Amino acid sequence: MVGKPRTPHETESSIECRVLQAYNSKVKKGGPAYAAGKTLIIFLYTGGGEWYPRKVAQRLPKDLVYADVWIFSLLPLENGKYVYGVAQLGDPERQAPTWVVRIDDHFGSWGVTCLQ
């Protein structure tokens, strides 16, 4: 989980840096034996601010400890719909395919739009 900044140091750090810190923290916690073959999902709740999934993906280590890394980011509501940005950071090309997922307010339907 990458939450809103709580300290002046976190406020100065870019979202990209904070996501990479979260990845590194999780790797240190379990190491290759724990992470091998697993998918790491990072929930991003920053309260706003731009960031670029491809930049983060390209800064990840070439040999990921995890099989894949995904980011789920809660975006502002749109007409009562929950909106999430979803990016796959661990794809081999480091292109970070990204989607927007809109879920209706009753969670009965949703739509997915590919951004890149």
MMTF fields as JSON, N, C-alpha, C and O atoms, coordinates in Angstrom:
{
  "mmtfVersion": "1.0.0",
  "mmtfProducer": "UNKNOWN",
  "numBonds": 463,
  "numAtoms": 464,
  "numGroups": 116,
  "numChains": 1,
  "numModels": 1,
  "chainsPerModel": [1],
  "groupsPerChain": [116],
  "chainIdList": ["A"],
  "bondAtomList": [4, 2, 8, 6, 12, 10, 16, 14, 20, 18, 24, 22, 28, 26, 32, 30, 36, 34, 40, 38, 44, 42, 48, 46, 52, 50, 56, 54, 60, 58, 64, 62, 68, 66, 72, 70, 76, 74, 80, 78, 84, 82, 88, 86, 92, 90, 96, 94, 100, 98, 104, 102, 108, 106, 112, 110, 116, 114, 120, 118, 124, 122, 128, 126, 132, 130, 136, 134, 140, 138, 144, 142, 148, 146, 152, 150, 156, 154, 160, 158, 164, 162, 168, 166, 172, 170, 176, 174, 180, 178, 184, 182, 188, 186, 192, 190, 196, 194, 200, 198, 204, 202, 208, 206, 212, 210, 216, 214, 220, 218, 224, 222, 228, 226, 232, 230, 236, 234, 240, 238, 244, 242, 248, 246, 252, 250, 256, 254, 260, 258, 264, 262, 268, 266, 272, 270, 276, 274, 280, 278, 284, 282, 288, 286, 292, 290, 296, 294, 300, 298, 304, 302, 308, 306, 312, 310, 316, 314, 320, 318, 324, 322, 328, 326, 332, 330, 336, 334, 340, 338, 344, 342, 348, 346, 352, 350, 356, 354, 360, 358, 364, 362, 368, 366, 372, 370, 376, 374, 380, 378, 384, 382, 388, 386, 392, 390, 396, 394, 400, 398, 404, 402, 408, 406, 412, 410, 416, 414, 420, 418, 424, 422, 428, 426, 432, 430, 436, 434, 440, 438, 444, 442, 448, 446, 452, 450, 456, 454, 460, 458],
  "bondOrderList": [1, 1, 1, 1, 1, 1, 1, 1, 1, 1, 1, 1, 1, 1, 1, 1, 1, 1, 1, 1, 1, 1, 1, 1, 1, 1, 1, 1, 1, 1, 1, 1, 1, 1, 1, 1, 1, 1, 1, 1, 1, 1, 1, 1, 1, 1, 1, 1, 1, 1, 1, 1, 1, 1, 1, 1, 1, 1, 1, 1, 1, 1, 1, 1, 1, 1, 1, 1, 1, 1, 1, 1, 1, 1, 1, 1, 1, 1, 1, 1, 1, 1, 1, 1, 1, 1, 1, 1, 1, 1, 1, 1, 1, 1, 1, 1, 1, 1, 1, 1, 1, 1, 1, 1, 1, 1, 1, 1, 1, 1, 1, 1, 1, 1, 1],
  "groupList": [{"groupName": "MET", "atomNameList": ["N", "CA", "C", "O"], "elementList": ["N", "C", "C", "O"], "formalChargeList": [0, 0, 0, 0], "bondAtomList": [1, 0, 2, 1, 3, 2], "bondOrderList": [1, 1, 2], "singleLetterCode": "M", "chemCompType": "L-PEPTIDE LINKING"}, {"groupName": "VAL", "atomNameList": ["N", "CA", "C", "O"], "elementList": ["N", "C", "C", "O"], "formalChargeList": [0, 0, 0, 0], "bondAtomList": [1, 0, 2, 1, 3, 2], "bondOrderList": [1, 1, 2], "singleLetterCode": "V", "chemCompType": "L-PEPTIDE LINKING"}, {"groupName": "GLY", "atomNameList": ["N", "CA", "C", "O"], "elementList": ["N", "C", "C", "O"], "formalChargeList": [0, 0, 0, 0], "bondAtomList": [1, 0, 2, 1, 3, 2], "bondOrderList": [1, 1, 2], "singleLetterCode": "G", "chemCompType": "PEPTIDE LINKING"}, {"groupName": "LYS", "atomNameList": ["N", "CA", "C", "O"], "elementList": ["N", "C", "C", "O"], "formalChargeList": [0, 0, 0, 0], "bondAtomList": [1, 0, 2, 1, 3, 2], "bondOrderList": [1, 1, 2], "singleLetterCode": "K", "chemCompType": "L-PEPTIDE LINKING"}, {"groupName": "PRO", "atomNameList": ["N", "CA", "C", "O"], "elementList": ["N", "C", "C", "O"], "formalChargeList": [0, 0, 0, 0], "bondAtomList": [1, 0, 2, 1, 3, 2], "bondOrderList": [1, 1, 2], "singleLetterCode": "P", "chemCompType": "L-PEPTIDE LINKING"}, {"groupName": "ARG", "atomNameList": ["N", "CA", "C", "O"], "elementList": ["N", "C", "C", "O"], "formalChargeList": [0, 0, 0, 0], "bondAtomList": [1, 0, 2, 1, 3, 2], "bondOrderList": [1, 1, 2], "singleLetterCode": "R", "chemCompType": "L-PEPTIDE LINKING"}, {"groupName": "THR", "atomNameList": ["N", "CA", "C", "O"], "elementList": ["N", "C", "C", "O"], "formalChargeList": [0, 0, 0, 0], "bondAtomList": [1, 0, 2, 1, 3, 2], "bondOrderList": [1, 1, 2], "singleLetterCode": "T", "chemCompType": "L-PEPTIDE LINKING"}, {"groupName": "HIS", "atomNameList": ["N", "CA", "C", "O"], "elementList": ["N", "C", "C", "O"], "formalChargeList": [0, 0, 0, 0], "bondAtomList": [1, 0, 2, 1, 3, 2], "bondOrderList": [1, 1, 2], "singleLetterCode": "H", "chemCompType": "L-PEPTIDE LINKING"}, {"groupName": "GLU", "atomNameList": ["N", "CA", "C", "O"], "elementList": ["N", "C", "C", "O"], "formalChargeList": [0, 0, 0, 0], "bondAtomList": [1, 0, 2, 1, 3, 2], "bondOrderList": [1, 1, 2], "singleLetterCode": "E", "chemCompType": "L-PEPTIDE LINKING"}, {"groupName": "SER", "atomNameList": ["N", "CA", "C", "O"], "elementList": ["N", "C", "C", "O"], "formalChargeList": [0, 0, 0, 0], "bondAtomList": [1, 0, 2, 1, 3, 2], "bondOrderList": [1, 1, 2], "singleLetterCode": "S", "chemCompType": "L-PEPTIDE LINKING"}, {"groupName": "ILE", "atomNameList": ["N", "CA", "C", "O"], "elementList": ["N", "C", "C", "O"], "formalChargeList": [0, 0, 0, 0], "bondAtomList": [1, 0, 2, 1, 3, 2], "bondOrderList": [1, 1, 2], "singleLetterCode": "I", "chemCompType": "L-PEPTIDE LINKING"}, {"groupName": "CYS", "atomNameList": ["N", "CA", "C", "O"], "elementList": ["N", "C", "C", "O"], "formalChargeList": [0, 0, 0, 0], "bondAtomList": [1, 0, 2, 1, 3, 2], "bondOrderList": [1, 1, 2], "singleLetterCode": "C", "chemCompType": "L-PEPTIDE LINKING"}, {"groupName": "LEU", "atomNameList": ["N", "CA", "C", "O"], "elementList": ["N", "C", "C", "O"], "formalChargeList": [0, 0, 0, 0], "bondAtomList": [1, 0, 2, 1, 3, 2], "bondOrderList": [1, 1, 2], "singleLetterCode": "L", "chemCompType": "L-PEPTIDE LINKING"}, {"groupName": "GLN", "atomNameList": ["N", "CA", "C", "O"], "elementList": ["N", "C", "C", "O"], "formalChargeList": [0, 0, 0, 0], "bondAtomList": [1, 0, 2, 1, 3, 2], "bondOrderList": [1, 1, 2], "singleLetterCode": "Q", "chemCompType": "L-PEPTIDE LINKING"}, {"groupName": "ALA", "atomNameList": ["N", "CA", "C", "O"], "elementList": ["N", "C", "C", "O"], "formalChargeList": [0, 0, 0, 0], "bondAtomList": [1, 0, 2, 1, 3, 2], "bondOrderList": [1, 1, 2], "singleLetterCode": "A", "chemCompType": "L-PEPTIDE LINKING"}, {"groupName": "TYR", "atomNameList": ["N", "CA", "C", "O"], "elementList": ["N", "C", "C", "O"], "formalChargeList": [0, 0, 0, 0], "bondAtomList": [1, 0, 2, 1, 3, 2], "bondOrderList": [1, 1, 2], "singleLetterCode": "Y", "chemCompType": "L-PEPTIDE LINKING"}, {"groupName": "ASN", "atomNameList": ["N", "CA", "C", "O"], "elementList": ["N", "C", "C", "O"], "formalChargeList": [0, 0, 0, 0], "bondAtomList": [1, 0, 2, 1, 3, 2], "bondOrderList": [1, 1, 2], "singleLetterCode": "N", "chemCompType": "L-PEPTIDE LINKING"}, {"groupName": "PHE", "atomNameList": ["N", "CA", "C", "O"], "elementList": ["N", "C", "C", "O"], "formalChargeList": [0, 0, 0, 0], "bondAtomList": [1, 0, 2, 1, 3, 2], "bondOrderList": [1, 1, 2], "singleLetterCode": "F", "chemCompType": "L-PEPTIDE LINKING"}, {"groupName": "TRP", "atomNameList": ["N", "CA", "C", "O"], "elementList": ["N", "C", "C", "O"], "formalChargeList": [0, 0, 0, 0], "bondAtomList": [1, 0, 2, 1, 3, 2], "bondOrderList": [1, 1, 2], "singleLetterCode": "W", "chemCompType": "L-PEPTIDE LINKING"}, {"groupName": "ASP", "atomNameList": ["N", "CA", "C", "O"], "elementList": ["N", "C", "C", "O"], "formalChargeList": [0, 0, 0, 0], "bondAtomList": [1, 0, 2, 1, 3, 2], "bondOrderList": [1, 1, 2], "singleLetterCode": "D", "chemCompType": "L-PEPTIDE LINKING"}],
  "groupTypeList": [0, 1, 2, 3, 4, 5, 6, 4, 7, 8, 6, 8, 9, 9, 10, 8, 11, 5, 1, 12, 13, 14, 15, 16, 9, 3, 1, 3, 3, 2, 2, 4, 14, 15, 14, 14, 2, 3, 6, 12, 10, 10, 17, 12, 15, 6, 2, 2, 2, 8, 18, 15, 4, 5, 3, 1, 14, 13, 5, 12, 4, 3, 19, 12, 1, 15, 14, 19, 1, 18, 10, 17, 9, 12, 12, 4, 12, 8, 16, 2, 3, 15, 1, 15, 2, 1, 14, 13, 12, 2, 19, 4, 8, 5, 13, 14, 4, 6, 18, 1, 1, 5, 10, 19, 19, 7, 17, 2, 9, 18, 2, 1, 6, 11, 12, 13],
  "groupIdList": [1, 2, 3, 4, 5, 6, 7, 8, 9, 10, 11, 12, 13, 14, 15, 16, 17, 18, 19, 20, 21, 22, 23, 24, 25, 26, 27, 28, 29, 30, 31, 32, 33, 34, 35, 36, 37, 38, 39, 40, 41, 42, 43, 44, 45, 46, 47, 48, 49, 50, 51, 52, 53, 54, 55, 56, 57, 58, 59, 60, 61, 62, 63, 64, 65, 66, 67, 68, 69, 70, 71, 72, 73, 74, 75, 76, 77, 78, 79, 80, 81, 82, 83, 84, 85, 86, 87, 88, 89, 90, 91, 92, 93, 94, 95, 96, 97, 98, 99, 100, 101, 102, 103, 104, 105, 106, 107, 108, 109, 110, 111, 112, 113, 114, 115, 116],
  "secStructList": [7, 5, 7, 1, 7, 7, 1, 2, 2, 2, 2, 2, 1, 7, 2, 2, 2, 2, 2, 2, 2, 2, 2, 2, 2, 2, 2, 2, 2, 2, 2, 2, 2, 2, 2, 6, 6, 7, 3, 3, 3, 3, 3, 3, 7, 7, 1, 1, 7, 7, 7, 7, 2, 2, 2, 2, 2, 2, 2, 1, 7, 1, 1, 7, 1, 1, 1, 3, 3, 3, 3, 3, 3, 3, 3, 3, 3, 3, 6, 6, 3, 3, 3, 3, 3, 3, 3, 3, 7, 7, 7, 6, 6, 7, 7, 7, 7, 3, 3, 3, 3, 3, 3, 7, 6, 6, 1, 1, 7, 3, 3, 3, 3, 3, 7, 7],
  "xCoordList": [0.852, 0.0, 0.883, 1.773, 0.631, 1.295, 0.215, -0.628, 0.247, -0.776, -0.391, 0.625, -1.231, -0.944, 0.324, 0.599, 1.092, 2.298, 1.934, 0.961, 2.736, 2.492, 3.618, 3.443, 4.763, 5.903, 6.406, 6.111, 7.17, 7.727, 8.59, 8.598, 9.311, 10.145, 9.279, 9.607, 8.173, 7.283, 6.627, 6.404, 6.318, 5.695, 6.641, 6.204, 7.94, 8.922, 9.188, 9.606, 8.951, 9.2, 8.125, 6.947, 8.528, 7.553, 6.769, 7.197, 5.62, 4.83, 5.649, 5.607, 6.402, 7.235, 8.219, 8.373, 8.883, 9.846, 9.165, 9.709, 7.979, 7.278, 6.8, 6.797, 6.394, 6.012, 7.234, 7.138, 8.363, 9.592, 10.03, 10.524, 9.858, 10.168, 9.264, 9.716, 7.992, 7.058, 7.481, 7.445, 7.879, 8.347, 9.578, 9.625, 10.559, 11.8, 11.551, 12.176, 10.639, 10.299, 9.711, 10.046, 8.841, 8.206, 9.225, 9.173, 10.15, 11.199, 12.062, 12.373, 12.454, 13.292, 12.569, 13.188, 11.271, 10.476, 10.481, 10.607, 10.343, 10.212, 11.327, 11.621, 11.948, 13.035, 12.564, 11.371, 13.512, 13.183, 12.415, 11.532, 12.738, 12.054, 10.557, 9.735, 10.212, 8.808, 8.124, 6.982, 8.824, 8.203, 8.149, 7.333, 8.986, 9.09, 7.73, 7.015, 7.384, 6.142, 4.897, 3.799, 5.031, 3.872, 3.718, 4.671, 2.518, 2.227, 2.121, 1.396, 2.849, 2.774, 1.757, 1.843, 0.796, -0.19, 0.035, 0.025, 0.238, 0.448, -0.786, -1.169, -1.407, -2.54, -2.008, -1.279, -2.374, -1.874, -3.004, -3.988, -2.854, -3.822, -3.048, -2.622, -2.877, -2.022, -2.795, -2.223, -4.081, -4.843, -4.611, -4.91, -4.091, -3.893, -2.438, -1.57, -2.204, -0.851, -0.643, -1.149, 0.109, 0.381, 1.553, 2.481, 1.484, 2.615, 2.489, 1.42, 3.57, 3.602, 4.026, 5.184, 3.092, 3.394, 4.629, 5.416, 4.805, 5.95, 7.275, 8.239, 7.324, 8.55, 8.863, 10.016, 7.835, 8.044, 8.479, 9.425, 7.803, 8.138, 9.582, 10.271, 10.037, 11.397, 12.448, 13.625, 12.035, 12.969, 13.002, 13.854, 12.079, 12.126, 13.358, 13.851, 13.858, 15.014, 14.709, 13.573, 15.724, 15.537, 15.06, 14.204, 15.601, 15.178, 14.284, 14.757, 12.982, 12.041, 12.072, 12.199, 11.957, 11.842, 10.452, 10.291, 9.45, 8.072, 7.835, 8.51, 6.876, 6.526, 5.917, 6.086, 5.208, 4.596, 4.296, 4.219, 4.127, 3.81, 2.668, 2.747, 1.614, 0.463, 0.217, 0.473, -0.284, -0.664, -2.162, -2.653, -2.875, -4.282, -4.38, -3.991, -4.898, -4.957, -6.392, -7.029, -6.903, -8.249, -8.203, -7.409, -9.07, -9.159, -10.441, -11.261, -10.628, -11.86, -13.114, -13.084, -14.213, -15.491, -15.921, -15.654, -16.596, -17.175, -18.656, -19.011, -19.512, -20.958, -21.376, -22.171, -20.856, -21.206, -20.512, -20.776, -19.633, -18.915, -17.52, -16.83, -17.126, -15.763, -14.848, -15.174, -13.722, -12.809, -11.43, -10.911, -10.852, -9.522, -8.612, -9.031, -7.388, -6.348, -5.62, -5.265, -5.388, -4.725, -3.574, -3.767, -2.389, -1.218, -0.432, -0.248, 0.019, 0.87, 2.316, 2.728, 3.072, 4.436, 5.462, 6.562, 5.116, 6.101, 6.106, 6.726, 5.429, 5.445, 6.876, 7.61, 7.286, 8.682, 9.215, 10.407, 8.367, 8.803, 8.888, 9.409, 8.384, 8.33, 7.538, 7.859, 6.505, 5.646, 4.518, 3.872, 4.281, 3.264, 1.877, 1.337, 1.292, -0.085, -0.979, -0.857, -1.881, -2.671, -4.133, -4.45, -5.011, -6.453, -7.128, -6.581, -8.322, -9.194, -10.415, -11.035, -10.753, -11.906, -12.923, -12.614, -14.134, -15.233, -16.278, -16.787, -16.59, -17.532, -18.73, -18.555, -19.968, -21.131, -21.294, -20.698, -22.104, -22.229, -22.848, -22.74, -23.494, -24.065, -23.197, -23.567, -22.061, -21.119, -21.755, -21.318, -22.776, -23.457, -22.913, -23.153, -22.182, -21.603, -20.33, -20.085, -19.538, -18.3, -17.89, -18.383, -16.972, -16.43, -14.924, -14.403, -14.239, -12.783, -12.355, -12.82, -11.469, -10.915, -9.399, -8.76, -8.835, -7.379, -6.801, -7.252, -5.804, -5.163, -3.902, -3.632, -3.14, -1.908, -1.554, -0.552],
  "yCoordList": [-1.183, 0.0, 1.227, 1.368, 2.106, 3.407, 4.428, 4.725, 4.963, 5.9, 7.342, 7.649, 8.224, 9.652, 9.944, 9.265, 10.938, 11.293, 11.703, 12.424, 11.227, 11.566, 12.39, 13.024, 12.388, 13.144, 14.084, 13.881, 15.123, 16.021, 15.268, 15.616, 14.246, 13.468, 12.761, 12.769, 12.148, 11.465, 12.464, 12.149, 13.657, 14.674, 15.078, 15.332, 15.137, 15.531, 14.416, 14.688, 13.172, 12.045, 11.977, 12.2, 11.673, 11.508, 10.219, 9.34, 10.128, 8.906, 7.737, 6.648, 7.953, 6.887, 6.357, 5.146, 7.271, 6.863, 6.088, 5.101, 6.532, 5.863, 4.469, 3.548, 4.31, 2.983, 2.063, 0.905, 2.563, 1.756, 1.4, 0.297, 2.314, 2.017, 0.901, 0.022, 0.94, -0.115, -1.462, -2.477, -1.477, -2.714, -3.244, -4.417, -2.391, -2.812, -3.284, -4.237, -2.617, -3.018, -4.429, -5.238, -4.708, -6.031, -7.106, -8.217, -6.782, -7.742, -8.07, -9.236, -7.043, -7.262, -8.109, -8.903, -7.931, -8.634, -10.148, -10.911, -10.575, -12.006, -12.621, -13.809, -11.82, -12.324, -13.237, -13.509, -13.712, -14.546, -15.825, -16.238, -16.444, -17.689, -17.448, -18.295, -16.298, -15.963, -15.499, -15.872, -14.689, -14.005, -14.804, -14.503, -15.8, -16.534, -17.034, -17.712, -16.689, -17.156, -16.416, -16.739, -15.431, -14.695, -13.354, -12.823, -12.823, -11.504, -10.529, -10.772, -9.428, -8.375, -7.342, -6.832, -7.039, -6.009, -4.869, -5.056, -3.685, -2.492, -1.612, -1.263, -1.256, -0.346, 1.064, 1.325, 1.959, 3.325, 4.262, 4.393, 4.912, 5.91, 7.166, 7.344, 8.021, 9.181, 10.46, 11.452, 10.453, 11.668, 12.633, 13.821, 12.144, 12.991, 13.021, 12.393, 13.75, 13.869, 12.938, 11.816, 13.42, 12.611, 11.678, 11.985, 10.543, 9.627, 8.835, 8.79, 8.216, 7.538, 6.084, 5.81, 5.148, 3.731, 3.251, 2.469, 3.706, 3.244, 3.651, 2.886, 4.851, 5.296, 4.383, 4.013, 4.028, 3.134, 1.764, 1.186, 1.239, -0.092, -0.15, -1.147, 0.905, 0.91, 1.068, 0.788, 1.515, 1.644, 0.402, 0.291, -0.526, -1.786, -2.584, -2.403, -3.466, -4.291, -5.127, -5.552, -5.357, -6.154, -7.568, -8.111, -8.15, -9.487, -9.333, -9.308, -9.231, -9.069, -10.278, -11.414, -10.03, -11.125, -11.737, -12.953, -10.89, -11.356, -11.718, -11.202, -12.604, -12.983, -11.8, -11.686, -10.92, -9.762, -8.735, -9.065, -7.483, -6.392, -5.581, -5.147, -5.389, -4.613, -3.476, -3.61, -2.35, -1.208, -0.966, -0.923, -0.809, -0.424, 0.922, 1.061, 1.904, 3.258, 3.758, 3.81, 4.126, 4.692, 6.126, 6.94, 6.423, 7.76, 8.429, 7.771, 9.713, 10.379, 9.739, 9.247, 9.757, 9.243, 10.011, 11.206, 9.3, 9.92, 9.571, 8.412, 10.545, 10.316, 9.146, 8.31, 9.074, 8.005, 6.685, 5.704, 6.638, 5.399, 5.431, 6.45, 4.294, 4.149, 3.979, 3.248, 4.642, 4.606, 4.202, 4.775, 3.206, 2.724, 2.774, 2.462, 3.16, 3.009, 1.722, 1.486, 0.886, -0.403, -0.495, -0.298, -0.791, -0.885, -2.151, -2.51, -2.806, -3.992, -3.532, -3.222, -3.491, -2.977, -4.043, -3.724, -5.292, -6.359, -7.015, -8.066, -6.43, -7.061, -7.037, -6.087, -8.035, -8.164, -6.963, -6.666, -6.279, -5.129, -3.84, -2.831, -3.876, -2.704, -1.55, -0.378, -1.907, -0.907, -0.457, 0.559, -1.201, -0.871, -0.659, 0.445, -1.719, -1.572, -1.078, -1.515, -0.154, 0.538, 0.595, 0.807, 0.401, 0.423, 1.327, 1.594, 1.79, 2.469, 1.58, 1.165, 1.293, 0.449, 1.316, 1.92, 1.37, 2.126, 1.138, 0.313, 1.233, 0.315, 1.127, 2.143, 0.69, 1.477, 1.49, 0.681, 2.412, 2.624, 1.443, 1.375, 0.511, -0.681, -1.917, -3.023, -1.732, -2.813, -3.904, -5.055, -3.551, -4.518, -4.585, -5.562, -3.558, -3.567, -2.729, -1.927, -2.944, -2.196, -2.128, -2.868, -1.211, -1.068, -0.898, -0.365, -1.355, -1.286, -0.599, -0.946, 0.374, 1.091, 0.947, 1.215, 0.53, 0.415, 1.782, 2.428, 2.222, 3.515, 3.359, 4.17, 2.316, 2.064, 0.614, 0.187],
  "zCoordList": [0.0, 0.0, 0.0, 0.838, -0.941, -0.965, -0.665, -1.511, 0.547, 0.984, 0.758, 0.135, 1.281, 1.207, 2.006, 2.995, 1.593, 2.36, 3.782, 4.005, 4.746, 6.151, 6.746, 7.786, 6.1, 6.612, 5.523, 4.345, 5.909, 4.882, 3.866, 2.685, 4.313, 3.388, 2.349, 1.163, 2.785, 1.848, 0.899, -0.27, 1.386, 0.546, -0.58, -1.703, -0.277, -1.28, -2.292, -3.418, -1.901, -2.798, -3.869, -3.591, -5.079, -6.154, -5.919, -5.171, -6.573, -6.476, -6.993, -6.419, -8.085, -8.646, -7.6, -7.443, -6.887, -5.856, -4.739, -4.245, -4.341, -3.253, -3.666, -2.849, -4.935, -5.423, -5.431, -5.025, -5.884, -5.896, -4.482, -4.249, -3.538, -2.138, -1.618, -0.884, -1.998, -1.569, -2.149, -1.453, -3.417, -4.047, -3.311, -2.941, -3.101, -2.436, -1.013, -0.549, -0.324, 1.041, 1.064, 1.929, 0.114, 0.051, -0.315, 0.213, -1.212, -1.591, -0.382, -0.141, 0.387, 1.574, 2.618, 3.327, 2.702, 3.707, 3.498, 4.455, 2.247, 2.006, 1.19, 1.327, 0.343, -0.483, -1.595, -1.725, -2.4, -3.56, -3.211, -3.963, -2.096, -1.734, -1.541, -1.892, -0.984, -0.747, -2.033, -2.302, -2.823, -3.95, -5.243, -6.115, -5.384, -6.655, -7.121, -6.383, -8.358, -8.959, -8.507, -8.961, -7.623, -7.111, -7.816, -8.386, -7.769, -8.303, -7.142, -6.178, -7.243, -6.239, -6.706, -7.823, -5.845, -6.13, -5.155, -3.938, -5.715, -4.903, -5.061, -6.178, -3.937, -3.948, -3.734, -2.777, -4.62, -4.593, -4.217, -4.944, -3.076, -2.648, -2.284, -1.143, -3.262, -3.066, -2.823, -2.372, -3.114, -2.971, -4.126, -4.009, -5.22, -6.393, -6.825, -6.217, -7.863, -8.393, -9.569, -9.594, -10.538, -11.713, -11.475, -10.727, -12.128, -12.164, -13.449, -14.059, -13.855, -15.143, -14.959, -14.641, -15.158, -14.943, -15.708, -15.176, -16.934, -17.727, -17.07, -17.095, -16.482, -15.802, -14.619, -14.398, -13.869, -12.72, -13.211, -12.675, -14.219, -14.751, -15.223, -15.007, -15.86, -16.386, -15.299, -15.527, -14.12, -12.998, -12.107, -11.225, -12.336, -11.582, -12.014, -13.127, -11.144, -11.528, -12.773, -12.98, -13.589, -14.819, -14.497, -15.195, -13.466, -13.028, -11.809, -10.672, -12.063, -10.958, -10.044, -10.502, -8.769, -7.805, -7.926, -7.825, -8.142, -8.313, -9.769, -10.66, -10.014, -11.383, -12.137, -13.351, -11.422, -12.037, -10.954, -9.77, -11.377, -10.455, -11.071, -12.22, -10.292, -10.732, -9.742, -8.546, -10.264, -9.43, -9.623, -10.75, -8.515, -8.536, -7.837, -6.678, -8.545, -8.022, -8.027, -9.079, -6.861, -6.767, -7.275, -6.805, -8.245, -8.829, -8.326, -7.686, -8.602, -8.155, -8.77, -9.898, -8.006, -8.492, -9.74, -9.872, -10.659, -11.85, -11.894, -12.11, -11.694, -11.737, -10.868, -11.297, -9.666, -8.739, -9.002, -8.308, -9.987, -10.306, -9.695, -9.725, -9.143, -8.657, -9.859, -10.794, -9.838, -10.968, -10.457, -9.499, -11.116, -10.76, -11.974, -13.089, -11.758, -12.758, -12.442, -11.287, -13.433, -13.234, -14.233, -15.432, -13.735, -14.616, -14.301, -13.138, -15.335, -15.198, -15.395, -16.513, -14.315, -14.376, -14.723, -15.176, -14.517, -14.681, -16.042, -16.205, -17.042, -18.351, -18.905, -18.634, -19.659, -20.093, -20.874, -20.801, -21.609, -22.412, -21.592, -22.068, -20.38, -19.494, -20.127, -19.931, -20.884, -21.51, -20.58, -20.837, -19.512, -18.508, -19.104, -19.04, -19.689, -20.173, -19.038, -17.893, -19.384, -18.369, -18.794, -19.964, -17.821, -18.049, -17.026, -15.956, -17.371, -16.423, -16.255, -17.234, -15.003, -14.686, -13.952, -12.924, -14.491, -13.88, -13.374, -14.132, -12.08, -11.436, -10.965, -10.293, -11.309, -10.909, -9.39, -8.679, -8.916, -7.477, -6.738, -5.514, -7.437, -6.795, -7.037, -6.644, -7.673, -7.975, -8.849, -8.815, -9.624, -10.479, -11.891, -12.601, -12.31, -13.654, -13.649, -12.748, -14.681, -14.803, -16.266, -17.118, -16.517, -17.871, -17.779, -16.799, -18.803, -18.836, -20.12, -21.206, -19.99, -21.144, -21.121, -20.104, -22.226, -22.332, -22.681, -23.627, -21.918, -22.178, -23.022, -23.908, -22.741, -23.507, -23.421, -23.995]
}
